[in-house]
């Protein structure tokens, strides 16, 4: 599913102009098309043989294993590869051709095939095609020229496949980063109208913005009056981060919520003082416990420890 | 469009319905200054929840309303600032210093009631 989606998005990006540009980059011209047409029958006739050569070689390779784990995937890959070998000699390298290439690339990416492994097997495929062309042709020089033309198309393919593989990898990285961001800024309600916002890890400007955004919306959604922001898990606070915190506190105040910042470690406090950051407008308390107590006081809560007798009646 | 000012007990409620021109804001200020004395109000609540922009002029006006009503014996509370508006204001440095803010009208009224009680005590 994910792979399919990616092909969709890439497809949207790869316009006719883009394909033309890629063709120009590998130097694919009209005379190449003519030469490829001359060897078309040889390639098409031996398509099955070439497909086998590609997959047999891949099977021997150490990194080729992922493709052979699942029979259905392997079958699909074989099918696509065979289509490709026929298409590579067809002389028509438009959008459908590129599309087919990207489908195969997405499949490789899905099973986790390495770029190096793919390149190795692809080279082997080209070699077997080249050998066949030269064998079936009387004129070696001419056959070589034809093969070189075919190779231009092959490089066009490699460009596309590598792009797809890189694209997929980047997408995975982005997704993971997004996931980390999502889980790293929870805004929790622990009492009526009291939120805590534990911040862990590094705060960059993007995360700070998201954090503030989350908090402000949570204040609205939970009708919070007091927020305890705990930065015990933030290793380093520089002036930029401190500024973000001050801004967040100010924004929360505009929405009628008081913010208590807790968990400033000794180092953080020292560095803030050394930096000359003015935190006088921010209500700070040493640790989370103290912060919660202060917040409860603001909200008018009083914590009472029940004695043994009343605890027993409560349980009953 | 002028802002309607409602009287609820000892509190005046100004509910801003749509984006205001600068003249409207000045007029709101004048009306409130007048109204606080006329109705002997102890509090003013200005609801800005319908606004998705609060520029520097509006902020300045709100601040001067708060200072002015205080001089006439009434506390002003700004209520209903939207999350995005709050963030934008902070980024632009438009912080409403010395002005009370609350989440919504209910909160604002509660705050004024609490203040009144404090004063009586």
Interface residues (C-beta under 8 A of the other chain):
Chain A: X212 X213 X216 X217 X219 X220 X223 X224 X225 X247 X248 X250 X251 X252 X253 X254 X255 X256 X257
Chain B: X78 X79 X81 X82 X83 X84 X85 X86 X87 X89 X90 X91 X95 X96 X101 X102 X103 X104 X107 X108
